Amino acid sequence: MKIFLSVSMTIFGLLFIGWQVLASVDDDSDSHSGKRWWQPQPGVAPVANATYTTECGSCHMVYPPGLLPAESWRAMMAGLDDHFGENAELEPSTNQSLTNYLVSNSADASPYRRSRKIIRSLSASTAPLRISDLPYIRHEHDELPARLVTENPDVGSLSNCVACHQGAERGSFSERDIRIPGFGRWDD
């Protein structure tokens, strides 16, 4: 009986520890990035292209390529003469280089967990140009009242990721890093 009780307690202890480790893993963790599964990873691959950071980051947040599918990036880069009402044309060689980077790191080419969720939320023929038009992004933000986003002058739109997501430029969109201006930490 003592051996049975000792073995049962050991098994229970190991199961409890394992459960605690699994419970502490961030939703943004990813096992494909070369680190161990228990080490927090960004939800999408962080931006790793200096030209993209310089050219696009001079006007807005450098959106991680894993937030949109390849077809969206191709369409966006082909239409830079009217980039959401602005002329953002680039030299042809720069445009081609950035298009290659964005497409090869797009959501459909990414092993990152959040990128995969974005792709699964789209129909095969869909290529939205706005991240805020992605079904996955809309779903993740549907519980937020307008006063915290569109009516909040410090946010204004779902496309202003960096206003609330403290790790957005690193590719991390973890709920524990959300701070809504004028509201504070978000926890649903």
Phi, psi and omega in degrees: 000320180295321180294316179300315180296319180295315179295317179298317179295321179295314179298315178299316179299316179295319177296319180295316179297315178299319178296319178296319179296313180296322180293334182273353180290129180292146177300337181272007183290156184211132183267000185262359190265007177099346177263166178292152183300334183272354178270126181303137180234157174297155179287334174224159180297133177292158179295131182225047180216112184297323180294317178299315180300316181290308186292313185270327181289348177287342180246328184204175176305140174278101182291129176303134182303334181289003177271348179226153176286162182305316181298326177294316179295320178299313181296318180297314182290334178282344183244033183292345177292339175223071183271088182055045177090359180239152173270113181240027182304147179237165172302143182307319181292322178292317179301314181296318180298315179291322177300315178300316179298311183296317180293317182288346178242016182292170181302322182282350177255001187260142174272356183291144188301312183292323176299318179297321179295322178299313180297317180297337181279349184259150170280160186300329184264006183269132177220073182294145177269339180254131177299326180291350176267356179289129178306320180297315181294317178300316179298316182293339183249003187295339181273355180278126176290152181304327181299338179268343184239275187294330179267357179271114183297340179272354178242291175084324185198157174295341180284349179269063186306317185294343179296324184244325183270102185298335181253014186304317182289345174265000181088008181258125179237033181298140179299331181289347179256014181270126175226110182273123180306131181080356182235312181109207184293135176260134177213113180260000000 
